Amino acid sequence: MQTKNVNLRPIVEAVAARVAALGNWPPYINAVQSLVSRIPVGDALAPGFDAGLACALDLIPRDRQKLAATLHAAYSCEAVQQVRKEAIDMDSDSETCWWLAACNVCQEGAIDEASFHAQVESFVGLVNNAEARQDAARRELKLMSEKFKLVDGIPFVIRDGGLQGAYVAGYNWGVQYIESYGIFFIGTILPTLGLESFAFSDRKDEKGRPVSGPVHGSKQFVKVSSLDELAAATKLVRETLGPPMAGNCPKCCVQLLQPWACDSCGIAF
């Protein structure tokens, strides 16, 4: 698939609703903006390639797109559990392998047009090589596991992909700090963080945008603008959801005592 001289934005815009429906995205997510805004044009920079765009461009086979579409904008316990189960064997044609391989190509940040097309071509290479795709998926799984640390028992993330790593490791909520924004985010795979009644600050950035509160109205993902606000919010989340403990082993269902390893059946994932 040669994309260098192709305007991919209209192609992605035309199928955004299909990808959103497949992934059961919440109504507050603007499907077109969520996908199209990742594609840089001219001198403008954008977030770049990800698994959602891989679905929109049909680089992931249609019958293997549901998981990637879901995890683009609608994390759920069921989707994360699927990843944990399929990652044990990492079949090269599993939905989890396709999703992780696309994540491995993604380099969240300021991507220019040339770099974006290079990302697409890189993933095309994985599409056509099952062994390389499997290797990329395994690399990404390992990277995710190294992108979070526990702080007071809570997964804390400063690198993109770390929150996903915490979820797959068995934690159901965590905190991410994004330096470029200078704010913290709290996320969960559960239906809500329980912060609907929390008094978020009314602070705004230099463009007048809120730096605290639900992200696009989400109950699962919120931003807080200071350490004091983070402490208050995480206190309420802990009281509502409990500690973000590692979950059950996806193979034998025994409670995990540590992320990514089961002391009962001996698997490491």
C-alpha positions in Angstrom: 0.0 0.0 0.0 1.7 3.2 -1.2 0.3 6.2 0.7 2.9 8.9 0.1 0.9 10.8 -2.6 -2.5 9.8 -1.3 -4.7 12.0 0.8 -5.9 9.6 3.4 -8.1 12.0 5.3 -11.2 11.6 3.1 -10.8 7.8 3.1 -10.6 7.7 6.9 -13.5 10.2 7.3 -15.7 8.0 5.2 -15.3 5.0 7.4 -15.0 6.6 10.8 -18.6 5.8 11.7 -18.0 2.1 10.9 -14.9 1.9 13.1 -16.7 3.7 16.0 -19.7 1.4 15.7 -17.5 -1.7 15.6 -15.7 -0.5 18.8 -18.9 0.6 20.5 -17.4 4.1 21.1 -19.4 6.3 23.6 -21.4 9.0 21.9 -19.3 11.9 23.2 -16.4 10.7 21.1 -16.3 12.5 17.7 -15.3 9.5 15.5 -14.1 11.6 12.5 -12.1 14.0 14.6 -10.6 11.1 16.7 -9.2 9.4 13.6 -8.7 12.1 11.0 -6.9 14.4 13.4 -4.1 11.9 13.7 -3.1 12.3 10.1 -0.6 15.2 9.5 -1.0 17.3 6.4 1.5 19.7 4.9 3.7 21.3 7.6 1.2 20.5 10.4 2.1 17.9 13.0 -0.3 15.3 14.4 -0.3 12.3 16.7 0.3 9.9 13.8 -0.5 6.2 13.1 -2.3 4.0 15.6 -4.4 0.9 15.7 -7.6 2.9 15.1 -6.2 4.1 11.8 -5.0 0.6 11.0 -8.7 -0.4 11.2 -9.9 2.6 9.2 -7.5 1.8 6.4 -8.3 -1.9 6.5 -4.7 -2.8 7.2 -6.0 -5.0 9.9 -8.4 -7.6 8.4 -12.0 -6.7 8.9 -12.7 -9.8 10.9 -9.8 -9.0 13.3 -10.6 -5.3 13.9 -13.1 -5.4 16.7 -10.6 -5.4 19.6 -8.4 -2.6 18.1 -11.5 -0.5 17.3 -12.7 -1.0 20.9 -9.3 -0.1 22.5 -9.0 3.0 20.4 -11.7 4.8 22.4 -13.7 2.4 24.7 -11.6 0.5 27.1 -13.5 -2.3 28.9 -12.8 -5.2 31.3 -13.9 -7.6 28.5 -11.5 -6.2 25.9 -8.5 -6.1 28.4 -9.3 -9.7 29.5 -9.2 -10.7 25.8 -5.8 -9.2 25.4 -4.5 -10.9 28.5 -5.8 -14.3 27.3 -4.6 -14.1 23.7 -1.2 -12.7 24.7 -0.3 -15.9 26.4 0.1 -17.7 23.0 0.2 -14.6 20.8 -1.2 -16.2 17.7 0.0 -14.0 14.8 -3.6 -13.8 13.5 -5.3 -13.0 16.8 -7.0 -9.7 17.4 -4.5 -9.0 20.2 -1.5 -9.6 18.0 -2.9 -7.2 15.4 -3.6 -4.6 18.0 -0.2 -4.8 19.7 1.7 -4.8 16.4 -0.1 -1.6 15.4 0.7 -0.1 18.9 4.3 -1.0 18.3 4.4 1.2 15.2 2.6 4.1 16.9 4.9 6.8 18.3 2.6 9.2 20.1 3.7 12.7 19.6 4.4 15.3 17.0 4.6 13.3 13.8 5.1 15.1 10.4 3.7 14.0 7.1 6.8 12.0 5.9 7.1 10.2 9.2 3.4 9.3 9.2 3.7 7.7 5.8 6.8 5.8 7.0 4.7 4.5 9.9 2.0 3.3 7.5 4.6 1.5 5.3 6.2 0.0 8.4 2.9 -1.5 9.4 2.2 -2.7 5.9 5.4 -4.7 6.3 4.0 -6.4 9.4 0.7 -7.1 7.6 2.6 -9.1 5.0 4.9 -10.9 7.5 3.2 -12.9 10.2 6.4 -13.7 12.1 7.5 -10.1 12.1 4.0 -9.1 13.3 4.2 -11.6 16.1 7.6 -10.3 17.1 6.4 -6.7 17.1 3.4 -7.6 19.2 5.6 -9.3 21.8 8.0 -6.4 21.9 5.1 -4.0 22.5 3.7 -6.2 25.3 7.1 -6.1 27.0 7.4 -2.4 26.5 4.0 -1.8 28.0 4.9 -3.8 31.1 7.9 -1.5 31.6 6.1 1.8 31.2 4.4 2.0 34.7 5.5 1.9 38.3 3.6 1.5 41.4 3.3 4.6 43.6 1.4 4.0 46.8 0.0 0.9 45.2 -1.3 2.9 42.2 0.1 2.3 38.7 1.8 5.6 37.7 2.7 6.4 34.1 4.8 9.0 32.4 5.2 7.2 29.1 2.6 6.7 26.4 1.3 3.1 26.6 1.9 2.7 30.3 -1.7 2.9 31.3 -2.5 0.1 28.8 0.3 -1.9 30.2 -1.1 -1.5 33.7 -4.5 -2.6 32.6 -3.2 -5.7 30.8 -1.1 -6.5 33.8 -4.3 -6.7 35.8 -4.8 -3.3 37.4 -8.2 -1.7 36.8 -7.2 2.0 37.3 -4.2 4.2 37.3 -2.6 7.6 36.9 -0.7 9.1 34.0 1.2 12.4 33.9 1.7 14.0 30.5 4.6 16.4 30.6 3.7 18.3 27.4 0.3 19.2 29.0 1.6 19.6 32.5 -1.4 17.8 34.0 -2.4 14.4 35.4 -4.9 11.9 34.1 -6.8 9.2 35.9 -8.2 6.3 33.9 -10.0 3.0 34.4 -11.3 0.0 32.5 -14.4 0.0 34.7 -17.6 1.8 33.6 -16.8 4.8 35.9 -14.1 6.2 38.2 -16.9 7.3 40.6 -15.9 11.0 40.2 -19.2 12.3 39.0 -19.7 14.5 42.1 -16.0 15.4 42.5 -15.4 19.2 42.6 -12.8 19.7 39.8 -10.9 22.9 39.6 -12.0 25.6 37.2 -8.4 26.2 36.0 -7.8 26.8 32.2 -4.8 26.7 30.0 -3.5 29.7 27.9 -6.1 28.9 25.2 -9.0 28.9 27.7 -9.4 25.2 27.8 -10.2 23.4 31.0 -7.3 21.5 32.6 -9.4 19.6 35.1 -12.5 17.5 34.6 -13.8 14.6 32.5 -12.1 14.2 29.1 -14.8 14.7 26.4 -17.4 13.9 29.1 -15.9 10.5 29.9 -16.6 8.8 33.3 -13.6 6.6 32.7 -10.9 9.2 32.0 -10.4 12.5 33.7 -7.7 15.1 34.0 -6.6 17.0 37.1 -4.3 20.0 37.2 -2.3 19.8 40.4 -0.9 17.3 42.9 -3.4 18.4 45.5 -6.3 17.8 43.1 -4.7 14.5 42.1 -4.5 13.4 45.8 -8.1 14.3 46.5 -9.4 12.6 43.3 -7.4 9.4 43.8 -8.6 9.2 47.4 -12.2 9.2 46.2 -11.4 6.7 43.5 -9.8 4.4 46.0 -12.8 4.7 48.3 -15.2 4.0 45.4 -13.3 1.3 43.5 -10.9 0.0 46.0 -7.1 -0.3 45.4 -6.2 -0.9 41.8 -5.0 -4.5 42.6 -3.8 -6.9 39.9 -6.7 -9.1 38.8 -7.0 -12.8 38.1 -4.7 -14.9 36.0 -6.3 -15.2 32.5 -5.3 -18.9 32.4 -6.2 -20.4 35.8 -8.2 -17.5 37.2 -6.3 -17.4 40.5 -5.8 -13.9 42.0 -2.5 -12.5 40.8 0.0 -11.6 43.5 2.1 -9.6 41.1 1.5 -8.2 37.6 2.5 -10.2 34.6 3.1 -13.5 36.5 1.0 -16.2 38.1 2.5 -18.0 41.1 -0.1 -20.7 40.8 0.2 -22.0 37.2 3.7 -20.5 36.6 2.9 -18.6 33.4 4.4 -15.2 32.7 2.6 -13.0 30.3 
